[in-house]
Amino acid sequence: MQFHLEKDELKLLADLLLEQDGRQYGELLNRVLDRDLRFDSGELEQTADLLAGKKRSLKDEIARQPNAALKMELQQQLALLERVLERVNEACVMF
């Protein structure tokens, strides 16, 4: 199934995939970089799991952040990540 992500959402997903093991996520990364979001159900679930894990770690980081400016920046990243996760979850349901 193909779903749509905005430019900033694609960048977030690509950055997250770059942080992962290239052997496991290399194909997904290449497809995101090529803007080819025709993922099968397994790839959508794998992407959702990855995003959910990043969401948890980002929430923890926000909770520990004493600097208000950095906390605000992290909260903006979290909002973007949640938007991407919502779109991926919607695609999973529609699959």
Accessible surface in RSA format (square Angstrom, percent):
REM  Atomic radii and reference values for relative SASA: ProtOr
REM  Chains: A
REM  Algorithm: Lee & Richards
REM  Probe-radius: 1.40
REM  Slices: 20
REM RES _ NUM      All-atoms   Total-Side   Main-Chain    Non-polar    All polar
REM                ABS   REL    ABS   REL    ABS   REL    ABS   REL    ABS   REL
RES MET A   1    72.98  37.8  41.36  27.4  31.63  75.3  56.13  47.7  16.86  22.3
RES GLN A   2   107.04  59.9  82.24  60.1  24.80  59.0  23.33  49.7  83.71  63.5
RES PHE A   3    24.07  12.0  13.24   8.2  10.82  28.2  21.72  13.2   2.34   6.7
RES HIS A   4   122.41  66.9 112.30  78.1  10.11  25.9  85.42  88.0  36.99  43.0
RES LEU A   5     5.76   3.2   0.00   0.0   5.76  14.5   0.00   0.0   5.76  15.5
RES GLU A   6    81.67  46.9  79.81  60.4   1.86   4.4  24.96  48.3  56.71  46.3
RES LYS A   7   159.64  77.9 152.31  93.5   7.33  17.4  95.25  85.7  64.39  68.6
RES ASP A   8    68.68  48.1  62.21  61.9   6.48  15.3  37.52  88.3  31.16  31.1
RES GLU A   9     0.00   0.0   0.00   0.0   0.00   0.0   0.00   0.0   0.00   0.0
RES LEU A  10    17.05   9.5  16.57  11.9   0.48   1.2  16.94  11.9   0.11   0.3
RES LYS A  11   130.95  63.9 125.31  76.9   5.65  13.4 101.75  91.6  29.21  31.1
RES LEU A  12    27.09  15.1  20.64  14.8   6.45  16.2  25.52  17.9   1.56   4.2
RES LEU A  13     0.21   0.1   0.21   0.2   0.00   0.0   0.21   0.1   0.00   0.0
RES ALA A  14     8.92   8.2   8.92  13.8   0.00   0.0   8.92  12.6   0.00   0.0
RES ASP A  15    57.00  39.9  54.85  54.6   2.16   5.1  23.35  55.0  33.65  33.6
RES LEU A  16     7.66   4.3   5.87   4.2   1.79   4.5   7.20   5.1   0.46   1.2
RES LEU A  17     4.21   2.3   1.39   1.0   2.83   7.1   1.39   1.0   2.83   7.6
RES LEU A  18   111.97  62.4  87.42  62.5  24.55  61.7  89.21  62.7  22.76  61.2
RES GLU A  19   114.70  65.9  75.22  56.9  39.49  94.0  45.26  87.5  69.44  56.7
RES GLN A  20    54.27  30.3  38.18  27.9  16.09  38.3   3.96   8.4  50.31  38.2
RES ASP A  21    65.98  46.2  49.10  48.9  16.88  39.9  32.44  76.3  33.54  33.5
RES GLY A  22    52.56  64.8   0.00   N/A  52.56  64.8  36.62 100.5  15.94  35.7
RES ARG A  23   218.19  91.6 179.91  91.7  38.28  91.1  90.16 123.2 128.03  77.6
RES GLN A  24   107.40  60.1  82.66  60.4  24.75  58.9  29.56  62.9  77.84  59.0
RES TYR A  25    23.79  11.1  23.34  13.3   0.45   1.2   5.08   3.8  18.71  23.1
RES GLY A  26    19.12  23.6   0.00   N/A  19.12  23.6  18.64  51.2   0.47   1.1
RES GLU A  27   117.95  67.7 107.73  81.5  10.23  24.3  45.43  87.9  72.52  59.2
RES LEU A  28     6.19   3.4   5.68   4.1   0.52   1.3   5.68   4.0   0.52   1.4
RES LEU A  29    24.18  13.5  24.18  17.3   0.00   0.0  24.18  17.0   0.00   0.0
RES ASN A  30    87.59  60.4  86.16  83.3   1.43   3.4  19.86  47.8  67.73  65.5
RES ARG A  31    42.05  17.7  42.05  21.4   0.00   0.0  24.60  33.6  17.46  10.6
RES VAL A  32     3.48   2.3   1.11   1.0   2.37   5.7   1.11   1.0   2.37   6.4
RES LEU A  33   106.32  59.2  79.60  56.9  26.72  67.2  82.75  58.1  23.57  63.4
RES ASP A  34   109.80  76.9  81.60  81.2  28.20  66.7  22.08  52.0  87.72  87.5
RES ARG A  35   147.61  62.0 131.66  67.1  15.95  38.0  45.38  62.0 102.23  62.0
RES ASP A  36    35.98  25.2  32.31  32.2   3.67   8.7  14.88  35.0  21.10  21.0
RES LEU A  37     7.59   4.2   7.59   5.4   0.00   0.0   7.59   5.3   0.00   0.0
RES ARG A  38   147.57  62.0 139.58  71.2   7.98  19.0  45.38  62.0 102.19  61.9
RES PHE A  39     1.48   0.7   0.73   0.5   0.74   1.9   1.48   0.9   0.00   0.0
RES ASP A  40    75.96  53.2  72.74  72.4   3.22   7.6  35.03  82.4  40.93  40.8
RES SER A  41    48.29  40.8  47.37  63.2   0.92   2.1  15.33  32.7  32.96  46.2
RES GLY A  42    44.54  54.9   0.00   N/A  44.54  54.9  37.16 102.0   7.38  16.5
RES GLU A  43    28.66  16.5  27.87  21.1   0.79   1.9  12.82  24.8  15.84  12.9
RES LEU A  44     0.08   0.0   0.08   0.1   0.00   0.0   0.08   0.1   0.00   0.0
RES GLU A  45   104.20  59.8 102.79  77.8   1.41   3.4  28.46  55.1  75.73  61.8
RES GLN A  46    49.37  27.6  43.79  32.0   5.58  13.3  21.29  45.3  28.08  21.3
RES THR A  47     1.14   0.8   1.06   1.1   0.09   0.2   0.38   0.5   0.77   1.2
RES ALA A  48    12.41  11.4  11.54  17.8   0.87   2.0  11.89  16.7   0.52   1.4
RES ASP A  49   102.05  71.5  93.34  92.9   8.70  20.6  28.17  66.3  73.88  73.7
RES LEU A  50    22.44  12.5  15.09  10.8   7.35  18.5  20.83  14.6   1.61   4.3
RES LEU A  51     0.00   0.0   0.00   0.0   0.00   0.0   0.00   0.0   0.00   0.0
RES ALA A  52    28.92  26.6  28.01  43.2   0.91   2.1  28.12  39.6   0.80   2.1
RES GLY A  53    24.76  30.5   0.00   N/A  24.76  30.5  19.01  52.2   5.76  12.9
RES LYS A  54    61.50  30.0  56.04  34.4   5.46  13.0  26.78  24.1  34.72  37.0
RES LYS A  55    53.20  26.0  53.20  32.6   0.00   0.0  12.11  10.9  41.09  43.8
RES ARG A  56   151.18  63.5 148.60  75.8   2.58   6.1  71.94  98.3  79.24  48.0
RES SER A  57    55.88  47.2  49.34  65.8   6.54  15.1  45.55  97.0  10.33  14.5
RES LEU A  58     5.19   2.9   4.39   3.1   0.80   2.0   5.19   3.6   0.00   0.0
RES LYS A  59    98.12  47.9  92.11  56.5   6.01  14.3  49.32  44.4  48.80  52.0
RES ASP A  60    77.96  54.6  76.01  75.7   1.96   4.6  10.02  23.6  67.94  67.8
RES GLU A  61    67.89  39.0  67.25  50.9   0.64   1.5  15.10  29.2  52.79  43.1
RES ILE A  62    17.62  10.0  17.62  13.1   0.00   0.0  17.62  12.7   0.00   0.0
RES ALA A  63    81.50  74.9  47.52  73.3  33.98  77.3  55.64  78.4  25.86  68.5
RES ARG A  64   169.91  71.3 143.28  73.0  26.63  63.4  79.65 108.9  90.26  54.7
RES GLN A  65    34.69  19.4  28.35  20.7   6.34  15.1   2.30   4.9  32.39  24.6
RES PRO A  66   127.58  93.0  88.55  80.7  39.03 141.9 100.21  82.7  27.37 170.1
RES ASN A  67    70.61  48.7  61.76  59.7   8.85  21.3  17.98  43.3  52.62  50.9
RES ALA A  68    81.19  74.7  68.58 105.8  12.61  28.7  71.78 101.1   9.41  24.9
RES ALA A  69    75.71  69.6  58.84  90.8  16.87  38.4  67.54  95.1   8.17  21.7
RES LEU A  70    85.66  47.7  85.49  61.2   0.17   0.4  85.54  60.1   0.12   0.3
RES LYS A  71    67.54  33.0  67.54  41.4   0.00   0.0  24.48  22.0  43.06  45.9
RES MET A  72   111.37  57.7 110.89  73.4   0.48   1.2  95.75  81.4  15.63  20.7
RES GLU A  73    91.06  52.3  89.01  67.3   2.04   4.9  25.85  50.0  65.20  53.2
RES LEU A  74    19.11  10.6  19.11  13.7   0.00   0.0  19.11  13.4   0.00   0.0
RES GLN A  75    77.62  43.4  72.16  52.7   5.46  13.0  21.61  46.0  56.01  42.5
RES GLN A  76   116.70  65.3 107.48  78.5   9.22  22.0  40.69  86.6  76.01  57.6
RES GLN A  77    73.42  41.1  71.26  52.1   2.17   5.2  27.57  58.7  45.86  34.8
RES LEU A  78    21.20  11.8  21.20  15.2   0.00   0.0  21.20  14.9   0.00   0.0
RES ALA A  79    57.45  52.8  49.88  77.0   7.57  17.2  51.65  72.7   5.80  15.4
RES LEU A  80    33.05  18.4  32.14  23.0   0.91   2.3  32.37  22.7   0.68   1.8
RES LEU A  81     2.49   1.4   2.49   1.8   0.00   0.0   2.49   1.8   0.00   0.0
RES GLU A  82    62.01  35.6  57.38  43.4   4.63  11.0  20.29  39.2  41.72  34.1
RES ARG A  83   102.25  42.9  98.24  50.1   4.01   9.5  50.41  68.9  51.84  31.4
RES VAL A  84     0.00   0.0   0.00   0.0   0.00   0.0   0.00   0.0   0.00   0.0
RES LEU A  85    17.70   9.9  17.70  12.7   0.00   0.0  17.70  12.4   0.00   0.0
RES GLU A  86   102.92  59.1  98.99  74.9   3.93   9.3  29.59  57.2  73.33  59.9
RES ARG A  87    70.35  29.5  67.82  34.6   2.53   6.0  18.34  25.1  52.02  31.5
RES VAL A  88     0.00   0.0   0.00   0.0   0.00   0.0   0.00   0.0   0.00   0.0
RES ASN A  89    64.45  44.4  63.63  61.5   0.82   2.0  22.27  53.6  42.18  40.8
RES GLU A  90    90.21  51.8  86.20  65.2   4.00   9.5  37.78  73.1  52.42  42.8
RES ALA A  91     3.66   3.4   1.36   2.1   2.30   5.2   2.99   4.2   0.67   1.8
RES CYS A  92    37.46  28.3  20.65  23.0  16.81  39.5  20.18  51.1  17.28  18.6
RES VAL A  93   130.08  85.6 101.78  92.1  28.30  68.2 109.06  94.8  21.02  57.0
RES MET A  94   138.78  71.9 106.51  70.5  32.27  76.8  90.41  76.9  48.37  64.1
RES PHE A  95   115.40  57.7  63.28  39.2  52.12 135.6  77.83  47.2  37.57 107.5
END  Absolute sums over single chains surface
CHAIN  1 A     5965.6       5070.3        895.3       3073.4       2892.2
END  Absolute sums over all chains
TOTAL          5965.6       5070.3        895.3       3073.4       2892.2
